[in-house]
Amino acid sequence: MKRRFATLLAGGAIAALALTGCGSGSPSGSGEPAGSEAAASGGLQKVTVGVLPIAPSGAMQYGIDEGIFEKHGLDVELQTGQGGAAMLPAVSTGTMNFAVGNPLSVMTAVDKGLDMKIVTGYSNSKAEGEDINAVVVKADSGIESFADLAGKTTAVNTLKTQGDLTIMESAAIDGGDPKALKFSEMPFPDMEAQLERGNVDAIWIPEPFQAKALANKDYKLLGYPNQKALPGLPTMVTFTSGSFASENPGIVADFKAAVTETLTAAEADPEGVRAVLPEFMGMDETVAKGLKMETFDAELPTEVLSDMGELTVKYGYVEKTPDVAAMTVR
């Protein structure tokens, strides 16, 4: 199956989506509704899947290249977005079938009234050892703990999601005041330059940006907020809209089976996933070969997600504790 990689131009607040039921999330080059029977070709059902421009998304391309999705009757087109929240409009309005993004975006969307469903797990941070996203600061910043981020500005890719949530909880664990932390939203590729210029005091970055930043002697690792706040936290899940799930149970079942097989293979073959990254992300081959990978697993760790749900209430992200079981496809 040939690789097709379009760009998603999406945005808009989740709260606005909840009120209007629409947004600016149409993928480029879409001539007809994604996932429609008319889009099927060659005996395969065409589906569009939104992904983030980060290394773990390479597992989806790995599954395509290995013919796993085709084996399950699916012709997958990947599209990119800056964050899970940015892909929600396209998924909600049906111009995209599925997306791979952080589960907190799904929880927040459901709290705002959007009918979204988690289909599978995808990737998890490491419960111990070297994790796959981190907060990095300047070596001479004087910042020694998450509590020291009080009054400082930390860059995250999107606001009110896993980055700022786990950083605030980590600050609280370290004895600091989470309400005193400040956050600035920016794309991962821009963060290191902004840290160097002093426009932010800390940056929250995944691989490969983490490894690149820490290779610079002027920066240092502050810590792993996922690991500190919620060990083993799912960094990404696959999700779809409730309407698509109810109207297309066969496609959802095929997608779930394909993702499960893909992630099992990816976890067993990390070198194979790394091998797709130079083309998939334009990553240097040497960097790709030495990249730390997340744990790929289609099983959904509901207990950890429920713990995260409690934190979303604690920090005012949602009004009531998310019901993980109710928002998961069965």
C-alpha positions as CSV (number, residue, x, y, z in Angstrom):
1,M,0.0,0.0,0.0
2,K,1.4,3.3,-1.0
3,R,2.0,6.0,1.6
4,R,-0.3,8.9,1.5
5,F,0.3,11.7,4.0
6,A,-2.0,14.7,3.9
7,T,-2.0,17.7,6.2
8,L,-4.9,18.5,8.5
9,L,-5.7,22.2,8.9
10,A,-7.9,22.3,12.0
11,G,-8.5,24.5,14.9
12,G,-11.2,26.0,17.1
13,A,-12.1,25.6,20.7
14,I,-13.8,22.4,21.9
15,A,-16.4,24.5,23.8
16,A,-17.4,26.2,20.5
17,L,-17.7,22.9,18.8
18,A,-20.0,21.6,21.5
19,L,-22.3,24.5,20.8
20,T,-22.1,24.6,17.0
21,G,-21.4,20.9,16.2
22,C,-18.9,22.0,13.5
23,G,-15.5,23.4,13.0
24,S,-12.6,24.2,10.6
25,G,-11.4,20.6,10.6
26,S,-11.9,19.5,7.0
27,P,-8.8,17.6,5.7
28,S,-7.2,18.9,2.6
29,G,-7.9,17.1,-0.6
30,S,-11.1,15.5,0.6
31,G,-13.5,15.2,-2.3
32,E,-16.2,13.2,-0.5
33,P,-17.0,12.2,3.1
34,A,-14.3,10.1,4.6
35,G,-15.3,6.5,5.2
36,S,-18.2,6.6,2.7
37,E,-18.9,3.5,0.6
38,A,-18.1,5.6,-2.5
39,A,-14.6,6.1,-1.1
40,A,-13.9,2.3,-1.1
41,S,-11.6,1.2,-3.9
42,G,-10.1,-2.1,-5.0
43,G,-12.2,-4.0,-2.4
44,L,-10.7,-1.9,0.4
45,Q,-12.6,0.5,2.6
46,K,-11.0,3.9,2.6
47,V,-10.6,5.5,6.0
48,T,-8.8,8.7,7.1
49,V,-6.8,8.7,10.3
50,G,-5.5,11.8,12.0
51,V,-2.1,11.5,13.6
52,L,0.3,13.9,15.4
53,P,3.7,14.8,13.8
54,I,5.6,12.9,16.5
55,A,7.6,9.7,16.6
56,P,5.0,7.3,18.0
57,S,2.7,8.1,15.1
58,G,5.2,6.2,13.0
59,A,3.6,2.9,14.2
60,M,0.6,3.7,12.1
61,Q,2.8,4.1,9.0
62,Y,4.6,0.9,10.0
63,G,1.2,-0.9,10.0
64,I,0.4,0.4,6.6
65,D,3.8,-0.5,5.2
66,E,3.5,-4.0,6.6
67,G,0.1,-4.5,5.0
68,I,-1.7,-5.0,8.3
69,F,-4.5,-2.5,7.5
70,E,-4.9,-3.9,4.0
71,K,-5.1,-7.4,5.5
72,H,-8.1,-6.1,7.5
73,G,-9.7,-4.6,4.5
74,L,-8.7,-1.0,5.1
75,D,-7.1,1.6,2.8
76,V,-5.7,4.1,5.3
77,E,-4.9,7.8,4.6
78,L,-3.0,9.6,7.3
79,Q,-3.5,13.3,8.1
80,T,-1.6,15.4,10.6
81,G,-2.7,17.9,13.3
82,Q,-0.9,19.7,16.0
83,G,-2.8,18.2,18.9
84,G,-5.6,15.8,19.7
85,A,-8.0,18.7,20.3
86,A,-7.2,20.1,16.8
87,M,-8.4,16.8,15.2
88,L,-11.7,16.7,17.1
89,P,-13.5,19.0,14.6
90,A,-12.8,16.7,11.7
91,V,-13.7,13.6,13.6
92,S,-16.8,15.1,15.1
93,T,-18.2,16.3,11.7
94,G,-17.4,13.0,9.9
95,T,-14.7,14.3,7.5
96,M,-12.3,12.0,9.3
97,N,-13.1,8.6,10.6
98,F,-10.5,8.1,13.3
99,A,-7.7,9.9,15.0
100,V,-4.7,9.0,17.3
101,G,-4.4,11.6,20.0
102,N,-4.2,12.1,23.8
103,P,-7.1,10.7,25.8
104,L,-7.6,13.9,27.8
105,S,-8.7,15.7,24.6
106,V,-11.4,13.1,24.2
107,M,-12.4,13.4,27.9
108,T,-12.7,17.2,27.6
109,A,-14.7,16.9,24.4
110,V,-17.2,14.5,26.0
111,D,-17.5,16.8,29.0
112,K,-18.4,19.6,26.6
113,G,-21.1,17.5,25.0
114,L,-19.4,16.0,22.0
115,D,-20.2,12.4,21.3
116,M,-16.7,10.9,21.0
117,K,-15.6,7.3,21.6
118,I,-12.2,5.8,22.4
119,V,-11.6,2.7,20.2
120,T,-8.3,1.3,21.5
121,G,-5.3,2.2,23.5
122,Y,-2.2,3.2,21.5
123,S,0.9,4.2,23.4
124,N,1.9,4.5,27.1
125,S,4.6,6.4,28.9
126,K,7.1,4.5,30.9
127,A,6.2,3.8,34.5
128,E,9.9,3.9,35.5
129,G,13.3,4.6,34.0
130,E,13.8,7.0,31.1
131,D,10.4,8.3,29.9
132,I,9.4,9.5,26.5
133,N,8.4,13.0,27.3
134,A,10.0,15.4,29.7
135,V,10.3,19.0,30.9
136,V,13.6,20.5,29.9
137,V,15.1,23.8,31.3
138,K,18.3,25.8,30.8
139,A,21.2,24.3,32.8
140,D,21.8,27.6,34.5
141,S,18.1,28.4,35.2
142,G,18.2,27.6,38.9
143,I,15.1,25.5,38.4
144,E,15.6,22.2,40.3
145,S,12.1,20.8,40.8
146,F,8.6,21.2,39.4
147,A,7.8,23.4,42.3
148,D,10.4,25.9,41.0
149,L,8.2,26.4,37.9
150,A,5.9,28.7,40.0
151,G,5.9,32.1,38.3
152,K,7.7,30.7,35.3
153,T,6.3,29.9,31.8
154,T,6.4,26.4,30.4
155,A,5.7,25.7,26.8
156,V,3.2,22.9,25.9
157,N,1.9,21.9,22.5
158,T,-1.7,22.5,23.5
159,L,-3.3,24.0,26.6
160,K,-5.4,22.1,29.1
161,T,-4.2,18.7,28.1
162,Q,-1.8,16.1,29.4
163,G,1.3,18.4,29.4
164,D,0.0,21.1,31.7
165,L,-2.1,18.7,33.8
166,T,0.8,16.4,34.7
167,I,3.2,19.3,35.2
168,M,0.8,21.0,37.7
169,E,0.3,17.8,39.6
170,S,4.1,17.2,39.6
171,A,4.5,20.7,41.1
172,A,2.0,19.9,43.7
173,I,3.7,16.6,44.6
174,D,7.0,18.6,44.9
175,G,5.3,20.9,47.4
176,G,4.7,23.8,45.0
177,D,1.6,25.8,44.1
178,P,0.2,24.5,40.8
179,K,-1.9,27.6,40.4
180,A,1.2,29.7,40.2
181,L,2.5,27.9,37.0
182,K,2.1,29.6,33.6
183,F,1.8,27.9,30.3
184,S,2.3,29.0,26.7
185,E,1.0,27.0,23.7
186,M,3.4,26.4,20.7
187,P,4.3,23.6,18.3
188,F,7.0,21.1,19.5
189,P,9.5,22.0,16.7
190,D,9.5,25.7,17.9
191,M,10.0,25.1,21.6
192,E,13.8,24.7,21.8
193,A,14.4,28.0,20.0
194,Q,12.0,29.8,22.3
195,L,13.8,28.3,25.3
196,E,17.1,29.5,24.0
197,R,15.8,33.0,23.4
198,G,14.4,33.2,26.9
199,N,10.8,33.5,25.8
200,V,9.9,30.5,28.0
201,D,11.5,29.1,31.1
202,A,10.8,25.4,30.4
203,I,9.6,23.2,27.6
204,W,7.5,20.0,27.6
205,I,8.7,17.8,24.7
206,P,8.4,14.3,23.5
207,E,10.9,12.4,21.4
208,P,12.7,13.2,19.1
209,F,12.7,16.7,20.4
210,Q,13.6,15.6,23.9
211,A,16.8,13.7,22.8
212,K,17.8,16.6,20.6
213,A,17.4,19.2,23.4
214,L,19.2,17.1,26.0
215,A,22.2,16.6,23.7
216,N,22.8,20.3,24.2
217,K,25.0,21.0,27.3
218,D,23.1,24.3,27.8
219,Y,20.0,22.4,28.8
220,K,19.1,19.8,31.5
221,L,16.3,17.4,32.3
222,L,14.0,18.7,35.0
223,G,11.9,15.6,35.1
224,Y,9.3,13.3,33.6
225,P,5.8,14.7,34.6
226,N,3.8,11.8,33.3
227,Q,5.9,9.4,35.3
228,K,5.7,11.5,38.4
229,A,2.0,12.3,38.3
230,L,0.5,9.2,36.7
231,P,3.0,6.3,36.0
232,G,2.3,4.4,32.8
233,L,-0.1,7.2,31.6
234,P,-1.5,6.5,28.1
235,T,-0.1,9.2,25.9
236,M,-2.3,8.4,23.0
237,V,-5.5,6.4,22.2
238,T,-7.4,5.9,19.0
239,F,-10.8,7.5,18.8
240,T,-13.8,8.2,16.6
241,S,-17.2,9.9,16.8
242,G,-20.1,8.1,18.5
243,S,-22.2,8.4,15.4
244,F,-19.5,6.8,13.2
245,A,-19.1,4.0,15.7
246,S,-22.8,3.3,15.8
247,E,-23.3,3.6,12.0
248,N,-20.2,1.7,11.0
249,P,-19.6,-1.1,13.5
250,G,-17.9,-3.3,10.9
251,I,-15.4,-0.7,9.9
252,V,-14.7,0.1,13.6
253,A,-14.2,-3.6,14.4
254,D,-11.8,-3.9,11.4
255,F,-9.9,-0.8,12.5
256,K,-9.7,-2.1,16.1
257,A,-8.3,-5.4,14.9
258,A,-5.8,-3.8,12.6
259,V,-4.6,-1.4,15.2
260,T,-4.2,-4.2,17.8
261,E,-2.2,-6.3,15.3
262,T,-0.1,-3.2,14.3
263,L,0.7,-2.2,17.8
264,T,1.6,-5.8,18.9
265,A,4.0,-6.0,15.9
266,A,5.4,-2.5,16.5
267,E,6.2,-3.2,20.2
268,A,8.0,-6.4,19.1
269,D,9.8,-4.6,16.3
270,P,10.9,-1.1,17.5
271,E,13.7,-1.1,14.9
272,G,11.1,-1.5,12.2
273,V,9.1,1.5,13.6
274,R,12.3,3.6,13.8
275,A,13.1,2.7,10.2
276,V,9.9,4.5,8.9
277,L,10.7,7.8,10.8
278,P,13.2,9.3,8.4
279,E,10.6,9.5,5.6
280,F,7.6,9.7,7.8
281,M,8.9,12.8,9.8
282,G,11.9,13.9,7.8
283,M,14.0,12.7,10.7
284,D,17.8,12.2,10.5
285,E,18.5,8.4,10.3
286,T,21.0,8.6,13.1
287,V,18.6,10.3,15.4
288,A,15.8,7.8,14.4
289,K,18.0,4.8,15.2
290,G,18.8,6.0,18.7
291,L,15.3,7.1,19.5
292,K,13.5,6.1,22.8
293,M,10.1,4.6,22.0
294,E,6.9,4.6,24.0
295,T,5.2,1.3,24.9
296,F,2.8,0.4,22.1
297,D,-0.3,-1.4,23.4
298,A,-3.9,-1.5,22.1
299,E,-5.3,-2.5,25.5
300,L,-6.8,0.5,27.3
301,P,-5.4,1.0,30.8
302,T,-8.7,2.2,32.3
303,E,-7.5,2.5,35.9
304,V,-4.8,5.0,34.9
305,L,-7.2,6.9,32.7
306,S,-9.7,7.0,35.6
307,D,-7.0,8.5,37.8
308,M,-6.3,11.1,35.1
309,G,-10.0,11.8,35.0
310,E,-9.9,12.6,38.7
311,L,-7.1,15.1,38.1
312,T,-9.1,16.8,35.4
313,V,-11.8,17.5,38.0
314,K,-9.2,18.6,40.6
315,Y,-7.7,21.2,38.2
316,G,-11.0,22.3,36.7
317,Y,-10.6,20.9,33.2
318,V,-14.0,19.2,33.4
319,E,-17.0,19.6,35.6
320,K,-17.5,16.0,36.5
321,T,-15.4,12.9,36.7
322,P,-15.2,11.3,33.2
323,D,-16.8,7.9,32.8
324,V,-14.1,6.0,30.9
325,A,-16.2,2.9,30.3
326,A,-19.1,4.9,28.8
327,M,-16.8,6.7,26.3
328,T,-15.1,3.5,25.1
329,V,-16.3,1.4,22.1
330,R,-17.2,-2.1,23.2
